[in-house]
Amino acid sequence: MTNFKRLGLALAVTVGLAACATWPGATGQGPLQPEIATGFTRKADVVTAKFAVAAANPLATQAGFEVLKAGGSAVDAAIAVQMVLGLVEPQSSGIGGGAFLLHSTSGEGVPKVQAFDGRETAPAAATEDMLLNADGKPLAFHAAVVGGRSVGTPGVLRMLAQAHAQHGKLPWAKLFEPAIALATQGFAISPRLHAQLKADAYLRLDPTARAYFYQANGEPHAIGYALRNPELAAVLQRIATEGVQAFYSGDVAETVVRKVQQHPSNPGRLALSDLANYQAKERTPVCFDHAAVSRVYRVCGFPPPSSGAIAIGQILGMLQHTPASLMSSPTEAVDGTPDARWLHLYTEASRLAFADRAQYVADPDFAPAPSGEWQSLLAPAYLRERAKFIQPTAQTQVLPGVPVRAQRSSFAPMVDQPEYGTSHISIVDGQGNALAMTTTIEDAFGSRQMVKGFLLNNELTDFSFAPRDAQGRLVANRVQPNKRPRSSMSPTLVFDKATGQLVMSVGSPGGAMIIHFTAKTLYGVLNWGMSPQQAIALPNFGSVGGPLVLEGGRFAPATLVSLRERGHEVKELALTSGLQAVVRRNKSSRSEWISGADPRREGVVLGE
């Protein structure tokens, strides 16, 4: 039996499931979660000397480990991991979706940080009203999602090819071998995938997906069932041999377009020309300084169309102008959770950041940054002024700010709507090169459209359904031809500002809550001195504009009472992050890596 099959079978029989979570509505209940909760299993930090890979499924992590052990680069390992994730964790990512990859190159002095954008794009035939119904009102979320309407041009393969051309060490074809072997031989359905399949109301509607994932009686195949995917194996083999053109043209592209355009009730507008013309982009990362107790860090994240790095930078920057830094860490608290006073300050800072996010952030090729640069939203003087709005009680109305030298935006703020996704990979290779990559098909199982063994994304529902507000003002993140929808994906790399040494790679899935999951982990490691596993395991919390949502069952009743006394509407939900983090720990004359994977999902860390 192969190592991959042993890992899959072990996972299937040892991981326990919690009761499936319900899917709360967005209004008044907090943000809808992309995937259901499937338990909480305590995990220990993993310490390695040479390299480390953290991913959302043991089979994917194993693929990355084997690549690193063979001398591959961080990018090489990420490609192998992604190909396996698309097979064994199809609800979260795959070749039918997109990704953001943040990469740093080791060396002397200031590290080189690159942002590779593989975000999906709207078809050239897209129109700003395509997410509205016949009455001109926004469609119900899943009415837009399920079918061809929501499918954007997939970008992950072109982006990975671009990154591999610059940073790959092993041959492209070799990186597909683990996924091809698993797809051919079969992999054991994990408890998490089984639970997702059982809970989903729409995947069975697609005949191709139903035949693959479900039994004749409509029930998903059992936990541990060896699921084989020869169609995907054949597609991956062609991409491995012929390059990404095998996906973006020819019969694979034709099958994708036919599926989208010929959906019987909800056809889409994706065309062969959209696939042929898709280009991955290299963008300038968004970086900012973060002063913690002992040193100053340089934190780098992904620029727009992602909103993650800007929002995280604003939250951390505003907190520096509050008493938050003087408050005890959760490890010193009786119940091991953040103090209610700290949670209040964090929530108020995040509401200010999300107001700016709703006003300004969209594809930068279509919506320019205020004052001409995104750094204006992170300017220390601007954040100092914004922090003055943080008061002892919750703000009743939160408005976007106006950065220095910027004119007031003519765009309308985007109203809150469901946002989903994803999977995250953090890797450091044997040469010290690192990456953080967040990858997605958006909603769980994407558009629920399966072709040639893989699922298509529903990324267009990350655009604002309503292109204008009641006054007729345009929304920056509205649908436009060839535009990339706004994202919350937050792949993040952290450096010691004084030395340039890499300190951390981190990120998470979770829709708009990605911002909070990632910020929590950054604060825990950098400000509170926690190990990555301790910071990841901290209870989740955050607000995306509505109520303050706390991870159910993780906070003391007194904390909830204290927050409500400060004027917060508080809800408890299962907040199923999927954090991965790799952190450098310096010990006397040498460094080592200490890494963690989220106890709420199936991810593991491997390295040596």
C-alpha positions in Angstrom: 0.0 0.0 0.0 1.3 3.5 -0.9 2.1 6.2 1.7 -0.8 8.2 0.2 -3.3 5.4 0.7 -2.1 4.7 4.2 -2.6 8.3 5.1 -6.0 8.5 3.6 -7.3 5.3 5.3 -5.9 6.4 8.6 -7.6 9.7 8.3 -10.9 8.1 7.4 -10.9 5.9 10.5 -9.4 8.1 13.1 -10.9 11.6 12.6 -14.2 12.1 14.6 -17.1 14.2 13.4 -19.0 16.7 15.4 -22.7 17.3 14.6 -23.2 19.1 11.3 -23.6 22.8 11.7 -26.7 24.6 10.3 -26.3 27.3 7.7 -27.5 30.5 9.3 -28.7 33.4 7.2 -26.6 36.4 6.8 -29.0 39.0 8.1 -28.7 39.4 11.9 -27.0 36.1 12.3 -23.5 36.9 11.2 -21.5 35.7 8.1 -22.5 32.5 6.4 -19.7 30.0 6.7 -18.2 28.5 3.5 -18.1 24.9 4.9 -19.8 23.2 7.8 -18.0 22.4 11.1 -16.7 18.8 11.4 -15.1 18.8 14.8 -12.2 20.2 16.8 -9.1 17.9 17.3 -6.3 19.3 19.4 -3.0 19.3 17.6 0.6 19.9 18.7 3.2 22.2 17.1 5.5 20.5 14.6 9.2 21.4 14.9 11.5 20.9 11.9 15.0 22.0 11.0 15.1 22.2 7.2 11.7 22.7 5.7 8.0 22.5 6.4 4.7 22.3 4.5 1.3 22.8 6.0 -1.9 22.1 4.0 -5.5 21.3 4.6 -5.4 17.5 3.9 -2.8 14.9 4.9 -2.6 13.5 1.4 -1.8 17.0 0.0 0.7 17.7 2.7 2.4 14.4 1.9 2.7 15.3 -1.7 4.4 18.6 -0.8 6.7 16.9 1.6 7.9 14.4 -1.0 8.6 17.2 -3.4 10.6 19.2 -0.8 12.5 16.0 0.2 13.5 15.5 -3.4 15.0 19.0 -3.5 12.1 20.9 -4.9 11.3 24.5 -4.2 8.4 26.0 -2.2 6.7 26.7 -5.5 7.2 23.1 -6.7 5.7 21.8 -3.5 2.7 24.2 -3.7 1.9 22.9 -7.2 1.9 19.3 -6.0 -0.2 20.2 -3.0 -2.7 22.1 -5.1 -3.2 19.3 -7.5 -3.9 16.8 -4.7 -6.2 19.3 -2.8 -8.3 19.6 -5.9 -8.8 15.9 -5.9 -9.3 15.1 -2.1 -10.7 18.4 -1.0 -12.8 19.4 -4.0 -15.3 21.5 -2.1 -12.6 24.1 -1.5 -10.2 24.5 -4.4 -9.0 22.9 -7.7 -8.0 23.6 -11.3 -11.4 25.0 -12.0 -10.7 28.0 -9.6 -8.2 30.6 -8.7 -5.5 31.5 -6.2 -3.2 34.2 -4.8 0.4 33.2 -4.1 2.8 35.3 -2.1 6.5 34.3 -2.4 9.7 35.4 -0.8 13.2 34.5 -1.9 15.9 33.9 0.7 19.2 35.7 0.5 21.1 38.6 2.1 19.5 41.8 3.0 15.9 42.8 2.1 14.0 39.7 0.8 12.3 39.8 -2.6 8.6 39.4 -2.1 6.3 38.7 -5.1 2.5 38.5 -5.4 1.2 36.2 -8.2 -2.4 36.8 -9.0 -4.4 33.8 -10.4 -7.8 35.3 -9.6 -10.7 34.3 -11.9 -12.1 37.0 -14.2 -15.5 37.8 -15.4 -16.2 36.8 -19.0 -15.8 39.4 -21.7 -19.6 39.1 -22.3 -20.4 39.9 -18.6 -22.7 42.8 -17.8 -23.2 44.7 -14.6 -26.8 43.5 -14.3 -26.1 39.8 -14.7 -26.6 39.0 -11.0 -30.0 40.7 -10.9 -33.4 39.1 -11.5 -36.0 40.2 -14.0 -37.3 42.8 -11.6 -33.9 44.4 -11.2 -33.3 43.0 -7.7 -30.3 41.0 -6.6 -30.7 37.3 -7.1 -30.9 35.0 -4.1 -27.4 33.8 -3.4 -27.7 30.2 -4.5 -29.9 31.1 -7.4 -26.9 32.9 -8.8 -24.3 30.3 -7.7 -25.7 27.0 -9.0 -25.2 26.7 -12.7 -23.2 28.5 -15.3 -24.0 32.1 -14.5 -21.5 32.3 -11.6 -18.5 30.7 -13.4 -15.4 32.9 -13.9 -12.4 32.2 -16.0 -10.2 29.8 -13.9 -6.7 31.3 -13.2 -4.9 28.9 -10.8 -3.0 26.9 -13.5 -1.7 29.9 -15.4 -0.6 31.5 -12.2 1.2 28.4 -11.0 3.0 28.1 -14.4 4.1 31.7 -14.1 5.5 31.1 -10.6 7.1 27.9 -11.6 8.9 29.5 -14.6 10.6 31.8 -12.1 11.1 29.6 -9.0 10.6 26.0 -10.0 13.5 23.6 -9.5 11.9 20.2 -10.4 10.3 19.5 -13.8 6.7 20.6 -14.2 5.5 17.2 -15.1 6.9 15.6 -12.0 4.8 17.8 -9.7 1.6 16.2 -11.1 2.6 12.6 -10.3 1.2 12.4 -6.8 -2.3 13.7 -7.8 -2.3 11.5 -11.0 -1.5 8.4 -8.9 -4.2 9.2 -6.3 -6.8 9.9 -8.9 -6.0 6.7 -10.7 -5.6 4.4 -7.7 -8.3 6.0 -5.6 -8.2 7.8 -2.3 -10.2 7.2 0.9 -13.1 9.7 1.4 -12.3 11.6 4.5 -14.9 12.4 7.3 -14.9 16.0 6.4 -15.5 15.5 2.6 -18.2 13.0 3.5 -19.9 15.5 5.8 -19.8 18.2 3.2 -21.3 15.9 0.6 -24.1 14.9 2.9 -24.9 18.4 3.9 -24.9 20.0 0.4 -28.3 20.6 -1.2 -27.2 21.4 -4.7 -24.3 19.1 -5.9 -26.6 16.2 -6.5 -28.5 18.3 -9.1 -25.5 18.0 -11.5 -25.7 14.5 -13.1 -21.9 14.3 -13.5 -21.2 15.2 -9.9 -24.0 13.0 -8.6 -22.6 10.0 -10.5 -19.1 10.6 -9.0 -19.8 11.6 -5.4 -23.0 9.8 -4.6 -24.5 6.3 -4.5 -27.6 5.3 -6.5 -29.8 6.1 -3.4 -28.5 9.7 -3.3 -26.3 9.2 -0.2 -22.6 10.0 -0.5 -20.1 7.2 -0.7 -19.1 6.1 2.8 -16.1 7.4 4.8 -13.1 5.4 3.7 -14.6 4.5 0.3 -11.8 4.4 -2.4 -12.9 7.2 -4.8 -11.2 7.0 -8.2 -11.2 9.8 -10.7 -9.7 8.6 -14.0 -11.1 11.6 -15.9 -9.2 14.0 -13.7 -6.1 11.8 -13.9 -6.2 12.1 -17.7 -6.6 15.9 -17.6 -3.7 16.3 -15.2 -1.5 14.0 -17.3 -2.2 16.2 -20.3 -1.4 19.4 -18.4 1.8 17.8 -17.0 2.9 16.7 -20.5 1.6 19.6 -22.7 1.6 22.5 -20.2 -1.3 24.7 -19.2 -2.5 25.2 -22.8 -4.0 21.7 -22.5 -6.5 23.3 -20.1 -7.0 26.7 -21.7 -7.6 25.4 -25.2 -8.7 22.2 -27.0 -11.3 19.7 -25.8 -10.9 20.5 -22.0 -11.7 24.2 -22.7 -14.5 23.3 -25.0 -16.1 21.0 -22.4 -15.9 23.7 -19.8 -17.5 26.3 -22.0 -20.2 23.9 -23.2 -21.1 23.0 -19.6 -21.4 26.7 -18.6 -23.3 27.9 -21.6 -25.7 25.0 -21.9 -26.8 24.8 -18.3 -30.6 24.1 -18.6 -31.8 26.7 -16.1 -28.9 29.1 -15.3 -26.5 29.4 -18.3 -23.4 31.5 -18.1 -21.4 33.6 -20.5 -17.9 32.1 -20.4 -16.4 31.7 -23.9 -13.4 29.9 -25.4 -11.8 33.3 -25.9 -12.0 34.0 -22.2 -9.9 30.9 -21.5 -7.5 31.5 -24.3 -6.9 35.2 -23.3 -6.6 34.7 -19.5 -3.4 36.1 -18.1 -2.0 35.7 -14.6 -0.5 38.9 -13.1 2.4 39.7 -10.9 1.4 42.6 -8.6 3.2 44.7 -6.0 2.6 43.2 -2.5 1.1 45.4 0.2 3.5 45.7 3.1 3.3 47.6 6.4 5.3 47.8 9.7 3.9 46.3 12.8 5.4 47.2 16.2 5.1 44.5 18.8 6.6 44.3 22.3 10.1 43.2 21.4 10.6 44.2 17.8 9.2 45.7 14.6 7.9 43.4 11.9 7.4 44.0 8.2 4.1 42.3 7.3 3.5 41.6 3.6 0.2 40.5 2.1 -1.8 40.5 -1.2 -2.9 43.7 -2.9 -6.2 44.4 -4.5 -8.3 42.7 -5.9 -7.7 41.2 -2.4 -8.9 43.3 0.5 -7.1 41.1 3.1 -3.7 42.8 3.6 -5.2 46.3 3.7 -7.9 45.3 6.2 -5.4 43.4 8.4 -2.9 46.3 8.2 -5.6 48.8 9.2 -6.8 46.7 12.1 -3.3 46.2 13.5 -2.4 49.8 12.9 -5.4 51.2 14.6 -4.9 48.9 17.6 -1.5 50.4 18.2 -3.3 53.7 19.1 -5.5 52.0 21.7 -4.8 50.4 25.1 -4.9 46.9 23.4 -1.1 46.5 23.5 -1.2 46.9 27.3 -3.7 44.1 27.9 -2.8 40.6 29.0 -2.4 37.8 26.5 -5.1 35.0 26.5 -2.5 32.6 28.0 -2.7 34.7 31.1 -6.5 34.7 31.2 -8.5 32.3 33.4 -10.4 30.8 30.4 -7.6 31.2 27.8 -9.6 33.6 25.6 -9.0 37.2 24.6 -10.2 39.7 27.2 -13.6 41.4 26.5 -11.9 44.8 26.6 -9.4 43.7 23.9 -12.2 42.2 21.8 -14.1 45.4 22.0 -11.1 47.4 20.7 -10.4 44.9 18.0 -14.0 44.8 16.8 -14.3 48.6 16.6 -11.0 48.8 14.6 -12.2 46.1 12.3 -15.5 47.8 11.6 -13.6 50.9 10.5 -11.4 48.8 8.3 -14.4 47.0 6.7 -16.1 50.4 6.0 -13.0 51.4 4.0 -13.0 47.9 2.3 -16.6 48.3 1.2 -16.0 51.8 -0.2 -12.6 51.4 -2.0 -11.4 47.9 -2.7 -11.9 46.3 -6.1 -9.9 45.2 -9.1 -7.3 47.9 -9.4 -7.4 47.8 -13.2 -11.0 49.1 -12.9 -11.2 51.0 -9.6 -8.1 53.2 -8.7 -6.8 53.5 -5.2 -7.6 56.5 -3.2 -5.0 59.2 -3.7 -3.4 56.9 -6.3 -1.9 54.3 -4.1 -3.3 51.6 -1.7 -0.7 52.5 0.9 -2.7 55.7 1.6 -5.2 53.4 3.5 -2.3 52.2 5.7 -0.6 55.6 6.3 0.2 55.9 10.0 -1.3 59.4 10.2 -4.5 58.2 8.6 -4.8 55.2 10.9 -4.1 57.4 13.9 -7.0 59.6 12.9 -9.3 56.6 12.3 -8.5 55.2 15.7 -10.0 58.2 17.3 -13.4 56.8 16.4 -12.8 53.9 18.8 -14.7 54.7 21.9 -15.6 52.8 25.2 -18.8 51.7 23.6 -19.7 50.3 20.2 -20.2 52.7 17.3 -23.8 53.0 16.1 -22.7 54.1 12.6 -19.4 53.4 10.9 -18.4 55.4 7.8 -15.5 55.0 5.5 -12.6 57.5 5.9 -10.9 59.8 3.4 -7.1 59.2 3.2 -4.7 62.2 3.0 -4.6 63.8 -0.4 -7.6 61.7 -1.6 -10.8 63.1 -2.8 -14.1 61.6 -1.4 -14.9 58.6 -3.5 -17.8 58.8 -5.9 -18.4 55.1 -5.5 -21.2 53.7 -3.4 -20.2 51.4 -0.5 -20.8 47.7 -1.3 -23.5 46.2 0.9 -22.6 43.1 2.9 -23.3 39.8 1.1 -22.3 36.2 1.5 -18.6 35.5 0.7 -17.0 32.1 0.7 -13.9 30.0 0.0 -11.2 28.3 0.2 -8.0 26.4 1.3 -4.6 27.6 2.4 -1.0 26.4 2.0 2.1 27.6 3.9 5.5 26.3 2.9 9.2 27.0 3.6 11.7 25.0 1.5 15.2 23.8 2.3 16.8 27.0 0.9 14.6 29.3 3.0 12.3 30.4 0.2 8.7 30.7 1.5 5.2 31.1 0.2 1.7 31.6 1.5 -1.0 30.6 -1.0 -4.7 30.8 -0.6 -6.7 29.0 -3.3 -10.4 28.7 -4.0 -13.5 27.8 -6.0 -15.5 30.1 -3.7 -18.6 28.4 -2.3 -18.3 24.8 -1.1 -18.3 22.8 -4.3 -18.3 26.0 -6.3 -21.0 26.3 -8.9 -21.8 22.6 -8.5 -20.9 22.0 -12.1 -18.4 19.1 -12.7 -16.5 18.6 -15.9 -13.8 16.0 -16.7 -13.4 15.2 -13.0 -13.1 18.7 -11.5 -15.5 21.4 -10.3 -16.0 24.8 -11.7 -15.9 27.9 -9.5 -18.7 30.3 -8.7 -16.3 33.3 -8.3 -18.6 35.9 -10.0 -20.8 35.9 -6.9 -17.9 37.7 -5.1 -18.9 40.8 -7.2 -21.5 43.0 -5.8 -24.9 41.7 -7.0 -26.2 45.2 -7.0 -24.1 47.4 -9.4 -25.5 50.7 -8.0 -27.0 52.0 -4.8 -30.5 53.6 -4.4 -29.0 57.0 -5.5 -27.6 55.5 -8.7 -24.0 55.6 -7.6 -21.8 52.8 -9.0 -20.3 50.2 -6.7 -16.5 49.7 -7.2 -16.8 45.9 -7.0 -19.6 45.6 -9.6 -19.5 43.1 -12.4 -17.6 44.3 -15.5 -16.1 42.4 -18.5 -12.7 40.8 -17.7 -12.7 42.2 -14.2 -11.5 40.2 -11.1 -13.8 40.1 -8.2 -12.8 41.5 -4.8 -11.5 38.8 -2.4 -10.7 38.5 1.3 -8.0 35.9 0.8 -5.0 36.9 2.9 -1.8 34.9 2.3 0.7 36.7 4.5 4.5 36.6 5.0 6.1 38.3 8.0 9.8 39.5 8.2 12.0 41.0 11.0 12.3 44.5 9.8 15.8 45.0 11.2 17.3 41.9 9.6 15.0 41.0 6.7 14.8 37.5 8.0 11.6 35.6 7.3 9.5 35.1 10.5 6.2 33.6 9.4 3.9 32.3 6.7 0.2 32.2 7.4 -3.3 32.3 5.9 -6.7 30.7 6.1 -10.0 29.9 4.3 -13.2 31.3 5.5 -14.8 34.0 3.3 -14.7 37.5 4.7 -13.8 36.0 8.1 -10.4 35.1 6.6 -9.3 38.6 7.5 -10.1 38.0 11.2 -8.7 34.4 11.3 -5.4 35.6 9.9 -5.3 38.8 12.0 -6.0 36.7 15.2 -3.1 34.4 14.4 -0.7 37.2 13.6 -1.5 39.0 16.8 -1.2 35.8 18.8 2.3 35.0 17.5 3.7 38.5 17.1 2.2 40.4 20.1 1.4 37.6 22.6 4.4 35.4 21.9 2.3 32.3 21.2 3.4 29.3 19.2 1.6 29.0 15.9 -0.5 26.1 17.1 -1.6 28.1 20.2 -2.5 31.1 18.1 -4.4 29.1 15.6 -6.3 27.2 18.3 -7.5 30.5 19.9 -11.2 30.9 19.6 -12.3 32.7 16.4 -14.1 36.1 16.4 -14.9 39.0 14.2 -17.5 41.2 12.5 -17.9 41.9 8.8 -20.2 44.8 9.3 -23.1 43.2 11.2 -23.0 41.5 14.7 -19.8 40.5 16.5 -19.6 36.8 15.9 -17.8 34.5 18.4 -16.9 30.9 17.9 -19.7 28.9 19.6 -18.9 27.4 23.0 -15.4 28.9 23.3 -16.1 32.1 25.2 -17.1 32.4 28.9 -20.7 33.8 29.5 -19.1 36.7 31.3 -17.3 37.7 28.2 -20.5 37.8 26.2 -22.2 39.9 28.9 -19.3 42.3 29.0 -19.4 42.8 25.2 -23.1 43.3 25.2 -22.8 45.9 28.0 -20.4 47.8 25.6 -23.2 47.9 23.0 -22.3 44.9 20.8 -24.8 42.6 19.2 -23.2 39.3 19.9 -23.8 36.0 18.1 -22.2 32.6 18.5 -21.5 30.4 15.4 -19.2 27.6 14.4 -16.4 29.6 12.7 -14.6 27.0 10.8 -11.2 28.5 9.9 -8.6 26.4 8.2 -5.4 28.2 9.3 -1.9 27.0 8.4 1.2 28.7 9.8 5.0 28.2 9.7 7.1 30.3 12.1 10.8 30.7 12.5 12.2 30.1 16.0 15.8 31.2 16.6 17.7 29.0 19.1 21.2 30.0 20.0 23.3 29.5 16.9 20.6 28.0 14.6 17.0 28.5 13.4 14.2 26.0 13.2 10.6 26.0 12.0 7.7 25.6 14.3 4.4 25.0 12.5 0.7 24.5 13.1 -2.5 23.4 11.4 -6.1 24.3 12.3 -7.7 21.8 14.8 -11.1 22.6 13.1 -10.1 20.8 9.9 -8.0 17.9 8.6 -4.8 19.7 7.8 -1.4 18.5 9.0 2.2 19.7 8.9 5.1 17.6 7.6 8.8 18.5 7.4 12.3 17.5 8.4 
